[in-house]
C-alpha cells in the first residue's frame, strides 16, 4: 500500500498531457458511476425494503437534476472547472465512506442525498472542460470520452465478480476509491482559456433564448429519454424470456463496446454526418431498436441489434456536444452543460423510468414501443436542427 501511494504521488508530481489527464479523470469517474449500480444490493443488505430503496435512489436522482445547473453557474463564475471538480469528487468520496458507519433508513437517505448533490457536478463539468479543450485544439473529445465508457464496462464486470465472492460490504469502498481517484487526478487537470462569466442571476434562463440550445435539449430529451425502459427493465424482460444472466451481461457489454468504438474511432463518420446527421441516425436507430426489442427474438438476432447503442446513445451524445461547443458562449459553457445534463438526461430519463415501470408491470415488453415512438419523434426536429448548423465541422466532433 505504501509503495502504491508513493507511485501515485510521484505521478501526480509530474505534468500530464491534457488528453491523459482528461481521459484518466473520465475513467475514474465512470468507474465510480459503474459501482453506483450495485448500491441497491448494499441498501438491501442493510435492512432497506424495496420501497425505501426507491425513495433513496429517487431523491438522489432528483437532487442531481436540481443541483447540476448550480454547479455549472459556479464554475462559469470562477472561469475554472478544476477546483469545482476536485471539491465535488472529494465530497462524493468522503460520503461514500460515510456509508460504512450508517444504519437505518434516514441516515442512509441523507448520505445518498448529499452525495447526489456532490456527484451532480462531475459529469457535466468534465464534458464542459473537455469540449473547451477540444475547441482550443488541445485534445480530441471522442477518444478521451471513450475511456470513460470503457472504464464503466470494465468496472461493472470487476465489481460484479468481486461482490459475487466477498459480498456487498465492498460497494462503498469501491465507490469511495473511484471518486477518491478522480479527486487525485483532478489535481493534474488542465484548465481551458475561459474568462469568468459576469454575474447574472438568470444566466441559465438566458440560454433558452438560443434556438440551437433549445433544439439540442429537445433532441437529447427525446432520444436519451427513450433509453429509460432499457436501463430499467431490459435485464428483467430478457430474463423473463429464459435468457441467462451471463448472456444478458454479454448483450449489455456489446452495447458499451459499440459505444466505445464510435467514440474512439468514429471521427471521420462523425465529422461527415454533422450534428443534424448524427441526430437523424440516432432517432432512426431508436425507432428500429426499441420496436424490435418489444418482441421476443432469438438471441442471435438480439445480438445483432445491440450495436445500435452506438447510434441511439453515442451519436446523439456527440451531436449535442458539437452543438453546445459551437453555439454556446465560452463563459456560459459549464452552465449549458449542466442544464443539458439535468433537463436532457436526468429529468426525462427519471420521469420515463417511472412511467415505464407502470407500463412494464401491466404490458411487459410493449413498453419498448412507447420508447420507439419517443425516440423516433426526434426525427421531426432534424430539419430545424439542420437549418441551425453550419457546414464546418466542430473541433469537438472527434
C-alpha positions as a LaTeX table, in Angstrom:
\begin{tabular}{lrrr}
\hline
Residue & $x$ (\AA) & $y$ (\AA) & $z$ (\AA) \\
\hline
Unk1 & 0.00 & 0.00 & 0.00 \\
Unk2 & 2.80 & 2.42 & 0.90 \\
Unk3 & 4.63 & 1.75 & $-2.36$ \\
Unk4 & 1.42 & 2.27 & $-4.33$ \\
Unk5 & 0.87 & 5.62 & $-2.63$ \\
Unk6 & 4.45 & 6.68 & $-3.37$ \\
Unk7 & 3.92 & 5.77 & $-7.04$ \\
Unk8 & 0.67 & 7.78 & $-7.18$ \\
Unk9 & 2.30 & 10.81 & $-5.55$ \\
Unk10 & 5.25 & 10.58 & $-7.95$ \\
Unk11 & 2.89 & 10.52 & $-10.94$ \\
Unk12 & 0.92 & 13.46 & $-9.59$ \\
Unk13 & 4.11 & 15.47 & $-9.18$ \\
Unk14 & 4.75 & 15.37 & $-12.93$ \\
Unk15 & 2.87 & 17.37 & $-15.58$ \\
Unk16 & 0.36 & 15.31 & $-17.56$ \\
Unk17 & $-0.58$ & 15.80 & $-21.22$ \\
Unk18 & $-4.16$ & 17.16 & $-21.42$ \\
Unk19 & $-5.51$ & 14.04 & $-23.16$ \\
Unk20 & $-4.05$ & 11.76 & $-20.49$ \\
Unk21 & $-5.41$ & 13.86 & $-17.62$ \\
Unk22 & $-8.92$ & 14.20 & $-19.06$ \\
Unk23 & $-9.06$ & 10.55 & $-20.13$ \\
Unk24 & $-7.88$ & 9.35 & $-16.71$ \\
Unk25 & $-10.43$ & 11.55 & $-14.95$ \\
Unk26 & $-13.23$ & 10.26 & $-17.20$ \\
Unk27 & $-12.09$ & 6.71 & $-16.40$ \\
Unk28 & $-12.06$ & 7.22 & $-12.62$ \\
Unk29 & $-15.42$ & 8.98 & $-12.59$ \\
Unk30 & $-17.16$ & 6.42 & $-14.79$ \\
Unk31 & $-15.61$ & 3.65 & $-12.72$ \\
Unk32 & $-17.30$ & 5.11 & $-9.65$ \\
Unk33 & $-20.54$ & 5.55 & $-11.59$ \\
Unk34 & $-20.46$ & 1.85 & $-12.53$ \\
Unk35 & $-20.29$ & 0.91 & $-8.84$ \\
Unk36 & $-23.39$ & 3.02 & $-8.17$ \\
Unk37 & $-25.46$ & 0.36 & $-9.92$ \\
Unk38 & $-24.62$ & $-2.05$ & $-7.08$ \\
Unk39 & $-25.66$ & 0.30 & $-4.25$ \\
Unk40 & $-29.21$ & $-1.19$ & $-4.08$ \\
Unk41 & $-27.61$ & $-4.50$ & $-3.06$ \\
Unk42 & $-25.84$ & $-2.77$ & $-0.17$ \\
Unk43 & $-29.04$ & $-0.97$ & 0.81 \\
Unk44 & $-31.00$ & $-4.22$ & 0.86 \\
Unk45 & $-28.35$ & $-5.98$ & 2.93 \\
Unk46 & $-28.57$ & $-3.14$ & 5.46 \\
Unk47 & $-32.28$ & $-3.51$ & 6.05 \\
Unk48 & $-33.93$ & $-1.26$ & 3.48 \\
Unk49 & $-37.03$ & $-2.65$ & 1.78 \\
Unk50 & $-37.65$ & $-2.06$ & $-1.96$ \\
Unk51 & $-39.91$ & 0.94 & $-1.34$ \\
Unk52 & $-37.26$ & 2.64 & 0.79 \\
Unk53 & $-34.56$ & 1.86 & $-1.78$ \\
Unk54 & $-36.70$ & 3.53 & $-4.43$ \\
Unk55 & $-37.06$ & 6.62 & $-2.22$ \\
Unk56 & $-33.31$ & 6.81 & $-1.62$ \\
Unk57 & $-32.45$ & 6.47 & $-5.32$ \\
Unk58 & $-35.26$ & 8.78 & $-6.39$ \\
Unk59 & $-34.25$ & 11.59 & $-4.02$ \\
Unk60 & $-30.61$ & 11.34 & $-5.08$ \\
Unk61 & $-31.63$ & 11.49 & $-8.76$ \\
Unk62 & $-33.92$ & 14.47 & $-8.15$ \\
Unk63 & $-31.19$ & 16.40 & $-6.35$ \\
Unk64 & $-28.79$ & 15.70 & $-9.21$ \\
Unk65 & $-31.24$ & 17.34 & $-11.59$ \\
Unk66 & $-31.77$ & 20.37 & $-9.33$ \\
Unk67 & $-28.16$ & 20.90 & $-8.27$ \\
Unk68 & $-26.38$ & 20.36 & $-11.59$ \\
Unk69 & $-27.14$ & 23.81 & $-13.06$ \\
Unk70 & $-25.99$ & 25.50 & $-9.85$ \\
Unk71 & $-22.59$ & 23.78 & $-10.09$ \\
Unk72 & $-22.31$ & 24.95 & $-13.70$ \\
Unk73 & $-23.02$ & 28.53 & $-12.70$ \\
Unk74 & $-20.32$ & 28.37 & $-10.00$ \\
Unk75 & $-17.76$ & 27.06 & $-12.49$ \\
Unk76 & $-18.62$ & 29.74 & $-15.03$ \\
Unk77 & $-18.32$ & 32.46 & $-12.39$ \\
Unk78 & $-14.87$ & 31.17 & $-11.42$ \\
Unk79 & $-13.83$ & 30.66 & $-15.03$ \\
Unk80 & $-12.28$ & 27.35 & $-13.84$ \\
Unk81 & $-13.56$ & 23.78 & $-13.70$ \\
Unk82 & $-10.72$ & 22.09 & $-11.81$ \\
Unk83 & $-11.40$ & 23.37 & $-8.25$ \\
Unk84 & $-15.11$ & 22.58 & $-8.55$ \\
Unk85 & $-14.39$ & 19.08 & $-9.87$ \\
Unk86 & $-11.85$ & 18.43 & $-7.12$ \\
Unk87 & $-14.24$ & 19.59 & $-4.39$ \\
Unk88 & $-17.14$ & 17.56 & $-5.79$ \\
Unk89 & $-15.08$ & 14.37 & $-6.17$ \\
Unk90 & $-13.58$ & 14.70 & $-2.69$ \\
Unk91 & $-17.02$ & 15.22 & $-1.17$ \\
Unk92 & $-18.53$ & 12.28 & $-3.05$ \\
Unk93 & $-15.65$ & 10.04 & $-1.93$ \\
Unk94 & $-15.98$ & 11.06 & 1.73 \\
Unk95 & $-19.73$ & 10.47 & 1.66 \\
Unk96 & $-19.21$ & 7.04 & 0.10 \\
Unk97 & $-17.08$ & 6.04 & 3.07 \\
Unk98 & $-19.67$ & 7.52 & 5.44 \\
Unk99 & $-21.98$ & 4.68 & 4.40 \\
Unk100 & $-19.70$ & 2.33 & 6.38 \\
Unk101 & $-20.97$ & 3.74 & 9.68 \\
Unk102 & $-24.59$ & 4.29 & 8.63 \\
Unk103 & $-27.57$ & 2.18 & 9.58 \\
Unk104 & $-31.27$ & 2.78 & 9.21 \\
Unk105 & $-33.33$ & 4.48 & 6.54 \\
Unk106 & $-32.89$ & 8.15 & 7.45 \\
Unk107 & $-29.08$ & 8.24 & 7.80 \\
Unk108 & $-28.70$ & 6.36 & 4.50 \\
Unk109 & $-31.21$ & 8.68 & 2.82 \\
Unk110 & $-29.28$ & 11.77 & 3.97 \\
Unk111 & $-25.93$ & 10.37 & 2.79 \\
Unk112 & $-27.37$ & 9.46 & $-0.61$ \\
Unk113 & $-28.98$ & 12.90 & $-0.92$ \\
Unk114 & $-25.78$ & 14.82 & $-0.20$ \\
Unk115 & $-23.75$ & 12.51 & $-2.40$ \\
Unk116 & $-26.23$ & 13.14 & $-5.21$ \\
Unk117 & $-25.69$ & 16.87 & $-4.76$ \\
Unk118 & $-21.90$ & 16.49 & $-4.95$ \\
Unk119 & $-21.75$ & 13.99 & $-7.81$ \\
Unk120 & $-24.12$ & 16.05 & $-9.98$ \\
Unk121 & $-21.23$ & 18.42 & $-10.74$ \\
Unk122 & $-18.77$ & 15.90 & $-12.10$ \\
Unk123 & $-20.20$ & 14.64 & $-15.39$ \\
Unk124 & $-21.36$ & 17.94 & $-16.91$ \\
Unk125 & $-18.28$ & 19.91 & $-15.84$ \\
Unk126 & $-15.91$ & 17.26 & $-17.18$ \\
Unk127 & $-17.70$ & 17.33 & $-20.52$ \\
Unk128 & $-17.58$ & 21.12 & $-20.47$ \\
Unk129 & $-13.84$ & 21.15 & $-19.79$ \\
Unk130 & $-13.18$ & 18.52 & $-22.47$ \\
Unk131 & $-15.17$ & 20.45 & $-25.06$ \\
Unk132 & $-13.37$ & 23.71 & $-24.22$ \\
Unk133 & $-10.01$ & 21.99 & $-24.63$ \\
Unk134 & $-11.17$ & 20.43 & $-27.90$ \\
Unk135 & $-12.24$ & 23.86 & $-29.15$ \\
Unk136 & $-8.70$ & 25.08 & $-28.40$ \\
Unk137 & $-7.23$ & 22.12 & $-30.32$ \\
Unk138 & $-5.55$ & 20.62 & $-27.25$ \\
Unk139 & $-7.45$ & 17.30 & $-27.20$ \\
Unk140 & $-9.88$ & 15.27 & $-29.31$ \\
Unk141 & $-13.15$ & 14.79 & $-27.46$ \\
Unk142 & $-14.21$ & 11.37 & $-28.77$ \\
Unk143 & $-11.11$ & 9.34 & $-27.82$ \\
Unk144 & $-10.87$ & 10.74 & $-24.29$ \\
Unk145 & $-14.61$ & 10.24 & $-23.74$ \\
Unk146 & $-14.26$ & 6.62 & $-24.89$ \\
Unk147 & $-12.02$ & 5.99 & $-21.86$ \\
Unk148 & $-14.99$ & 6.69 & $-19.61$ \\
Unk149 & $-17.23$ & 4.22 & $-21.42$ \\
Unk150 & $-14.52$ & 1.56 & $-21.39$ \\
Unk151 & $-13.90$ & 2.10 & $-17.66$ \\
Unk152 & $-17.63$ & 1.78 & $-16.98$ \\
Unk153 & $-17.74$ & $-1.56$ & $-18.76$ \\
Unk154 & $-14.61$ & $-2.91$ & $-17.06$ \\
Unk155 & $-15.61$ & $-1.72$ & $-13.59$ \\
Unk156 & $-19.09$ & $-3.20$ & $-13.95$ \\
Unk157 & $-17.57$ & $-6.60$ & $-14.71$ \\
Unk158 & $-14.91$ & $-6.36$ & $-11.99$ \\
Unk159 & $-17.33$ & $-5.14$ & $-9.31$ \\
Unk160 & $-19.84$ & $-7.85$ & $-10.15$ \\
Unk161 & $-17.14$ & $-10.50$ & $-9.94$ \\
Unk162 & $-15.81$ & $-9.18$ & $-6.63$ \\
Unk163 & $-19.20$ & $-8.79$ & $-5.00$ \\
Unk164 & $-20.17$ & $-12.30$ & $-6.01$ \\
Unk165 & $-17.23$ & $-13.57$ & $-3.97$ \\
Unk166 & $-16.97$ & $-11.25$ & $-0.96$ \\
Unk167 & $-20.42$ & $-9.69$ & $-0.62$ \\
Unk168 & $-21.98$ & $-6.24$ & $-0.88$ \\
Unk169 & $-19.95$ & $-4.78$ & 2.04 \\
Unk170 & $-17.32$ & $-3.87$ & $-0.55$ \\
Unk171 & $-19.58$ & $-1.48$ & $-2.51$ \\
Unk172 & $-18.92$ & 1.74 & $-0.50$ \\
Unk173 & $-15.17$ & 1.02 & $-0.56$ \\
Unk174 & $-15.18$ & 0.65 & $-4.35$ \\
Unk175 & $-17.30$ & 3.76 & $-4.77$ \\
Unk176 & $-15.05$ & 5.75 & $-2.44$ \\
Unk177 & $-11.97$ & 4.52 & $-4.31$ \\
Unk178 & $-13.37$ & 5.63 & $-7.67$ \\
Unk179 & $-14.37$ & 9.11 & $-6.53$ \\
Unk180 & $-11.15$ & 9.45 & $-4.49$ \\
Unk181 & $-9.03$ & 8.54 & $-7.51$ \\
Unk182 & $-10.94$ & 11.13 & $-9.54$ \\
Unk183 & $-10.18$ & 13.72 & $-6.87$ \\
Unk184 & $-6.45$ & 12.96 & $-7.05$ \\
Unk185 & $-6.42$ & 13.05 & $-10.85$ \\
Unk186 & $-8.29$ & 16.37 & $-10.79$ \\
Unk187 & $-5.09$ & 17.95 & $-9.42$ \\
Unk188 & $-3.49$ & 17.34 & $-12.83$ \\
Unk189 & $-6.42$ & 18.52 & $-14.95$ \\
Unk190 & $-5.59$ & 21.36 & $-17.35$ \\
Unk191 & $-7.70$ & 24.49 & $-17.44$ \\
Unk192 & $-9.22$ & 25.92 & $-20.59$ \\
Unk193 & $-8.80$ & 29.56 & $-21.51$ \\
Unk194 & $-12.24$ & 30.73 & $-20.39$ \\
Unk195 & $-12.84$ & 34.15 & $-18.81$ \\
Unk196 & $-15.03$ & 34.25 & $-15.70$ \\
Unk197 & $-18.67$ & 34.95 & $-16.52$ \\
Unk198 & $-20.21$ & 38.22 & $-15.41$ \\
Unk199 & $-22.69$ & 37.84 & $-12.55$ \\
Unk200 & $-26.19$ & 37.22 & $-13.88$ \\
Unk201 & $-28.99$ & 35.86 & $-11.69$ \\
Unk202 & $-30.83$ & 34.39 & $-14.71$ \\
Unk203 & $-27.83$ & 33.19 & $-16.72$ \\
Unk204 & $-29.31$ & 29.72 & $-17.17$ \\
Unk205 & $-32.66$ & 31.03 & $-18.39$ \\
Unk206 & $-30.91$ & 33.28 & $-20.90$ \\
Unk207 & $-29.55$ & 30.20 & $-22.65$ \\
Unk208 & $-33.08$ & 29.23 & $-23.66$ \\
Unk209 & $-33.13$ & 32.25 & $-25.95$ \\
Unk210 & $-30.64$ & 30.42 & $-28.18$ \\
Unk211 & $-32.62$ & 28.30 & $-30.70$ \\
Unk212 & $-29.77$ & 25.82 & $-31.11$ \\
Unk213 & $-29.75$ & 25.17 & $-27.36$ \\
Unk214 & $-33.50$ & 24.56 & $-27.26$ \\
Unk215 & $-33.30$ & 22.17 & $-30.22$ \\
Unk216 & $-30.36$ & 20.30 & $-28.73$ \\
Unk217 & $-32.16$ & 19.92 & $-25.42$ \\
Unk218 & $-35.31$ & 18.64 & $-27.13$ \\
Unk219 & $-33.46$ & 16.09 & $-29.26$ \\
Unk220 & $-31.48$ & 14.80 & $-26.29$ \\
Unk221 & $-34.55$ & 14.54 & $-24.08$ \\
Unk222 & $-36.45$ & 12.51 & $-26.68$ \\
Unk223 & $-33.63$ & 10.19 & $-27.75$ \\
Unk224 & $-31.77$ & 9.70 & $-24.47$ \\
Unk225 & $-35.03$ & 9.60 & $-22.52$ \\
Unk226 & $-36.18$ & 6.74 & $-24.75$ \\
Unk227 & $-33.47$ & 4.59 & $-23.11$ \\
Unk228 & $-35.37$ & 4.60 & $-19.81$ \\
Unk229 & $-37.10$ & 1.24 & $-20.32$ \\
Unk230 & $-33.83$ & $-0.30$ & $-21.50$ \\
Unk231 & $-31.83$ & 0.86 & $-18.48$ \\
Unk232 & $-34.57$ & $-0.04$ & $-16.04$ \\
Unk233 & $-36.18$ & $-3.19$ & $-17.37$ \\
Unk234 & $-34.26$ & $-4.80$ & $-20.26$ \\
Unk235 & $-32.48$ & $-7.27$ & $-17.98$ \\
Unk236 & $-35.76$ & $-8.27$ & $-16.29$ \\
Unk237 & $-37.52$ & $-8.54$ & $-19.65$ \\
Unk238 & $-34.82$ & $-10.75$ & $-21.13$ \\
Unk239 & $-34.66$ & $-12.90$ & $-18.02$ \\
Unk240 & $-38.42$ & $-13.45$ & $-18.30$ \\
Unk241 & $-37.74$ & $-14.92$ & $-21.75$ \\
Unk242 & $-35.45$ & $-17.53$ & $-20.20$ \\
Unk243 & $-32.19$ & $-15.84$ & $-21.14$ \\
Unk244 & $-29.40$ & $-16.44$ & $-18.62$ \\
Unk245 & $-27.76$ & $-13.65$ & $-16.66$ \\
Unk246 & $-24.47$ & $-14.45$ & $-18.37$ \\
Unk247 & $-25.95$ & $-13.89$ & $-21.82$ \\
Unk248 & $-27.70$ & $-10.74$ & $-20.60$ \\
Unk249 & $-24.34$ & $-9.45$ & $-19.38$ \\
Unk250 & $-22.80$ & $-10.14$ & $-22.79$ \\
Unk251 & $-25.61$ & $-8.31$ & $-24.57$ \\
Unk252 & $-25.13$ & $-5.28$ & $-22.32$ \\
Unk253 & $-21.35$ & $-5.40$ & $-22.79$ \\
Unk254 & $-21.88$ & $-5.45$ & $-26.54$ \\
Unk255 & $-23.71$ & $-2.12$ & $-26.27$ \\
Unk256 & $-20.83$ & $-0.46$ & $-24.47$ \\
Unk257 & $-18.22$ & $-1.90$ & $-26.83$ \\
Unk258 & $-20.07$ & $-0.38$ & $-29.79$ \\
Unk259 & $-20.25$ & 2.95 & $-27.95$ \\
Unk260 & $-16.52$ & 2.89 & $-27.18$ \\
Unk261 & $-15.63$ & 2.11 & $-30.80$ \\
Unk262 & $-17.65$ & 5.05 & $-32.10$ \\
Unk263 & $-16.15$ & 7.46 & $-29.56$ \\
Unk264 & $-12.61$ & 6.24 & $-30.22$ \\
Unk265 & $-12.60$ & 5.54 & $-33.96$ \\
Unk266 & $-15.58$ & 7.37 & $-35.45$ \\
Unk267 & $-14.03$ & 10.77 & $-36.08$ \\
Unk268 & $-14.46$ & 10.76 & $-39.87$ \\
Unk269 & $-18.01$ & 9.46 & $-39.71$ \\
Unk270 & $-18.98$ & 11.99 & $-37.05$ \\
Unk271 & $-17.43$ & 14.89 & $-38.99$ \\
Unk272 & $-19.16$ & 13.80 & $-42.18$ \\
Unk273 & $-22.60$ & 13.50 & $-40.61$ \\
Unk274 & $-22.51$ & 16.64 & $-38.51$ \\
Unk275 & $-24.96$ & 17.34 & $-35.66$ \\
Unk276 & $-28.14$ & 17.03 & $-37.73$ \\
Unk277 & $-27.00$ & 13.83 & $-39.41$ \\
Unk278 & $-25.97$ & 12.29 & $-36.11$ \\
Unk279 & $-29.32$ & 13.11 & $-34.52$ \\
Unk280 & $-31.18$ & 11.75 & $-37.54$ \\
Unk281 & $-29.25$ & 8.47 & $-37.30$ \\
Unk282 & $-29.82$ & 8.30 & $-33.53$ \\
Unk283 & $-33.58$ & 8.89 & $-33.84$ \\
Unk284 & $-33.99$ & 6.40 & $-36.69$ \\
Unk285 & $-31.94$ & 3.82 & $-34.79$ \\
Unk286 & $-34.09$ & 4.35 & $-31.68$ \\
Unk287 & $-37.23$ & 3.73 & $-33.74$ \\
Unk288 & $-35.80$ & 0.46 & $-35.08$ \\
Unk289 & $-34.04$ & $-0.69$ & $-31.90$ \\
Unk290 & $-36.90$ & $-0.26$ & $-29.46$ \\
Unk291 & $-39.53$ & $-1.60$ & $-31.87$ \\
Unk292 & $-37.56$ & $-4.81$ & $-32.31$ \\
Unk293 & $-36.80$ & $-5.04$ & $-28.58$ \\
Unk294 & $-40.53$ & $-5.11$ & $-27.86$ \\
Unk295 & $-40.76$ & $-8.58$ & $-29.44$ \\
Unk296 & $-39.39$ & $-11.93$ & $-28.29$ \\
Unk297 & $-36.47$ & $-12.60$ & $-30.61$ \\
Unk298 & $-33.80$ & $-15.30$ & $-30.88$ \\
Unk299 & $-30.60$ & $-14.42$ & $-29.05$ \\
Unk300 & $-28.51$ & $-14.14$ & $-32.27$ \\
Unk301 & $-30.96$ & $-11.55$ & $-33.61$ \\
Unk302 & $-30.81$ & $-9.67$ & $-30.31$ \\
Unk303 & $-27.03$ & $-9.66$ & $-30.56$ \\
Unk304 & $-27.30$ & $-8.01$ & $-33.98$ \\
Unk305 & $-29.48$ & $-5.24$ & $-32.52$ \\
Unk306 & $-27.28$ & $-4.21$ & $-29.59$ \\
Unk307 & $-24.60$ & $-2.34$ & $-31.63$ \\
Unk308 & $-27.35$ & 0.18 & $-32.42$ \\
Unk309 & $-26.48$ & 1.59 & $-28.98$ \\
Unk310 & $-23.60$ & 3.33 & $-30.73$ \\
Unk311 & $-26.25$ & 5.27 & $-32.66$ \\
Unk312 & $-29.03$ & 5.74 & $-30.11$ \\
Unk313 & $-26.73$ & 6.87 & $-27.31$ \\
Unk314 & $-23.29$ & 7.82 & $-28.62$ \\
Unk315 & $-24.32$ & 9.57 & $-31.85$ \\
Unk316 & $-26.82$ & 11.77 & $-30.05$ \\
Unk317 & $-24.31$ & 12.50 & $-27.30$ \\
Unk318 & $-21.73$ & 13.62 & $-29.86$ \\
Unk319 & $-24.34$ & 15.64 & $-31.73$ \\
Unk320 & $-25.28$ & 17.51 & $-28.57$ \\
Unk321 & $-21.65$ & 18.08 & $-27.63$ \\
Unk322 & $-20.97$ & 19.55 & $-31.09$ \\
Unk323 & $-23.98$ & 21.84 & $-30.81$ \\
Unk324 & $-23.07$ & 23.09 & $-27.34$ \\
Unk325 & $-19.46$ & 23.62 & $-28.37$ \\
Unk326 & $-20.50$ & 25.57 & $-31.44$ \\
Unk327 & $-23.35$ & 27.77 & $-30.25$ \\
Unk328 & $-22.89$ & 28.40 & $-26.52$ \\
Unk329 & $-20.67$ & 31.32 & $-25.41$ \\
Unk330 & $-17.49$ & 30.04 & $-23.75$ \\
Unk331 & $-18.22$ & 31.85 & $-20.48$ \\
Unk332 & $-21.57$ & 30.01 & $-20.14$ \\
Unk333 & $-20.39$ & 26.59 & $-21.29$ \\
Unk334 & $-20.46$ & 24.93 & $-17.86$ \\
Unk335 & $-23.97$ & 26.24 & $-17.13$ \\
Unk336 & $-25.16$ & 24.98 & $-20.51$ \\
Unk337 & $-23.63$ & 21.55 & $-19.93$ \\
Unk338 & $-25.23$ & 21.28 & $-16.51$ \\
Unk339 & $-28.65$ & 22.29 & $-17.82$ \\
Unk340 & $-28.29$ & 19.87 & $-20.72$ \\
Unk341 & $-27.40$ & 17.06 & $-18.33$ \\
Unk342 & $-30.27$ & 17.87 & $-15.96$ \\
Unk343 & $-33.05$ & 18.56 & $-18.46$ \\
Unk344 & $-31.82$ & 16.45 & $-21.38$ \\
Unk345 & $-30.73$ & 13.35 & $-19.46$ \\
Unk346 & $-31.78$ & 13.36 & $-15.83$ \\
Unk347 & $-35.35$ & 14.67 & $-15.86$ \\
Unk348 & $-36.69$ & 12.83 & $-18.94$ \\
Unk349 & $-34.97$ & 9.57 & $-18.01$ \\
Unk350 & $-36.29$ & 9.75 & $-14.45$ \\
Unk351 & $-39.85$ & 10.56 & $-15.50$ \\
Unk352 & $-39.88$ & 7.95 & $-18.25$ \\
Unk353 & $-38.49$ & 5.35 & $-15.86$ \\
Unk354 & $-41.46$ & 5.91 & $-13.56$ \\
Unk355 & $-43.88$ & 5.65 & $-16.49$ \\
Unk356 & $-42.04$ & 2.66 & $-17.96$ \\
Unk357 & $-42.25$ & 0.82 & $-14.65$ \\
Unk358 & $-46.03$ & 1.25 & $-14.57$ \\
Unk359 & $-46.42$ & 0.13 & $-18.20$ \\
Unk360 & $-43.98$ & $-2.78$ & $-17.89$ \\
Unk361 & $-45.84$ & $-4.14$ & $-14.86$ \\
Unk362 & $-49.04$ & $-4.27$ & $-16.95$ \\
Unk363 & $-47.96$ & $-4.83$ & $-20.54$ \\
Unk364 & $-44.42$ & $-6.24$ & $-20.37$ \\
Unk365 & $-42.21$ & $-5.66$ & $-23.40$ \\
Unk366 & $-44.80$ & $-3.46$ & $-25.10$ \\
Unk367 & $-43.26$ & $-0.60$ & $-23.11$ \\
Unk368 & $-40.47$ & $-0.52$ & $-25.70$ \\
Unk369 & $-43.00$ & 0.52 & $-28.37$ \\
Unk370 & $-43.54$ & 3.72 & $-26.41$ \\
Unk371 & $-39.76$ & 4.21 & $-26.29$ \\
Unk372 & $-39.64$ & 3.74 & $-30.09$ \\
Unk373 & $-42.25$ & 6.45 & $-30.62$ \\
Unk374 & $-40.46$ & 8.78 & $-28.21$ \\
Unk375 & $-37.01$ & 8.36 & $-29.72$ \\
Unk376 & $-38.23$ & 8.31 & $-33.31$ \\
Unk377 & $-40.17$ & 11.56 & $-32.85$ \\
Unk378 & $-36.85$ & 13.41 & $-32.68$ \\
Unk379 & $-36.77$ & 12.99 & $-36.48$ \\
Unk380 & $-39.34$ & 15.81 & $-36.56$ \\
Unk381 & $-36.73$ & 18.18 & $-35.09$ \\
Unk382 & $-33.95$ & 17.26 & $-37.51$ \\
Unk383 & $-34.92$ & 19.76 & $-40.29$ \\
Unk384 & $-34.85$ & 22.64 & $-37.79$ \\
Unk385 & $-31.56$ & 21.34 & $-36.39$ \\
Unk386 & $-30.09$ & 21.20 & $-39.88$ \\
Unk387 & $-31.07$ & 24.83 & $-40.52$ \\
Unk388 & $-29.27$ & 25.87 & $-37.35$ \\
Unk389 & $-25.98$ & 24.14 & $-38.09$ \\
Unk390 & $-23.12$ & 25.43 & $-40.14$ \\
Unk391 & $-21.32$ & 23.41 & $-42.83$ \\
Unk392 & $-17.98$ & 23.33 & $-40.99$ \\
Unk393 & $-17.43$ & 20.51 & $-38.51$ \\
Unk394 & $-16.88$ & 21.37 & $-34.87$ \\
Unk395 & $-13.43$ & 20.74 & $-33.41$ \\
Unk396 & $-15.19$ & 18.75 & $-30.66$ \\
Unk397 & $-16.71$ & 16.36 & $-33.19$ \\
Unk398 & $-14.00$ & 13.80 & $-32.66$ \\
\hline
\end{tabular}
